[in-house]
Amino acid sequence: MKVEGWLFLGCGIFFAGVDIVYWYVSKEPTGTTALALAVGLAVLTGFYCLFTGRRLPKRPEDDNLGEIAQGTGEVGFFSPHSWWPLFVGLACAFAALGFAIGWWLFLIGLMLTMFAIIGFVFEYYRGNFSH
């Protein structure tokens, strides 16, 4: 994680330089604040990667003499047939549309979003694919 940490710290230094130039040229507070927040986010992420990387064992990606076979193994379980992500996205879009149209539509969208999230989380607890 050493490379990722230094990459994020480099981005933070770049954003800091751009932020100073942007403030000097434009004197506009909104963009300057947004760039300052980007500096903070990049530095925070870079520090976390470096801080955590020192305490973890060396990954195969960090070994210069590492082989591809060292990184094999199970990555995780990913559902190939789930319809719930589509329903979660549609329900969230419905709730976002509610911000533009009215609070009542937002509440309906929020209810649909909660239902879709519950269905997504408990998808493998019922039916043909239960564990």
URJO-V790456 format. One record per residue. SS is DSSP state (helix for helix, strand for strand, loop for the rest). PHI is phi in whole degrees, 0 to 359 (999 if undefined). Layout:
ss: <SS;SS>
phi: <PHI;PHI>
This chain:
ss: <loop;helix;helix;helix;helix;helix;helix;helix;helix;helix;helix;helix;helix;helix;helix;helix;helix;helix;helix;helix;helix;helix;helix;helix;helix;helix;loop;loop;helix;helix;helix;helix;helix;helix;helix;helix;helix;helix;helix;helix;helix;helix;helix;helix;helix;helix;helix;helix;helix;helix;helix;helix;helix;helix;helix;loop;loop;loop;loop;helix;helix;helix;loop;loop;loop;loop;loop;helix;helix;helix;helix;loop;loop;loop;loop;loop;loop;loop;loop;loop;loop;loop;loop;helix;helix;helix;helix;helix;helix;helix;helix;helix;helix;helix;helix;helix;helix;helix;helix;helix;helix;loop;helix;helix;helix;helix;helix;helix;helix;helix;helix;helix;helix;helix;helix;helix;helix;helix;helix;helix;helix;loop;helix;helix;helix;loop;helix;helix;helix;loop;loop>
phi: <999;293;296;297;298;291;296;293;295;296;297;297;294;299;298;295;296;295;297;294;296;297;295;293;280;257;57;259;284;291;294;296;294;297;292;295;293;295;299;299;295;294;292;297;292;297;297;297;296;291;295;285;297;287;265;262;293;294;277;298;291;272;272;294;257;288;257;298;295;292;266;283;134;286;271;163;252;235;288;273;229;279;264;295;300;296;294;296;295;294;294;294;295;297;292;293;296;296;296;275;264;178;294;296;289;297;295;296;297;295;296;295;296;297;298;293;294;297;297;293;291;262;298;262;259;222;82;293;254;290;273>
